[in-house]
């Protein structure tokens, strides 16, 4: 499948812009969570991370 340089560049730019838009949307969503105080404490994150290693079940907050 032969593609021109222009086509490859266009495709790469479209994918980059789409990825950047998604990253921006996720950042805005995270900031809204912080504003609404939907956050985890450092201790909660440490407990969760340790549970990944030990494969122990840990109570976690449910995603909205």
Protein Blocks (a to p, Z undefined) as FASTA:
>chain_A
ZZdfklmmmmmmmmmmmmmmmmmmmmmmmmmmmmnopacdfklmmmmmmmmmnopacddd
ddZZ
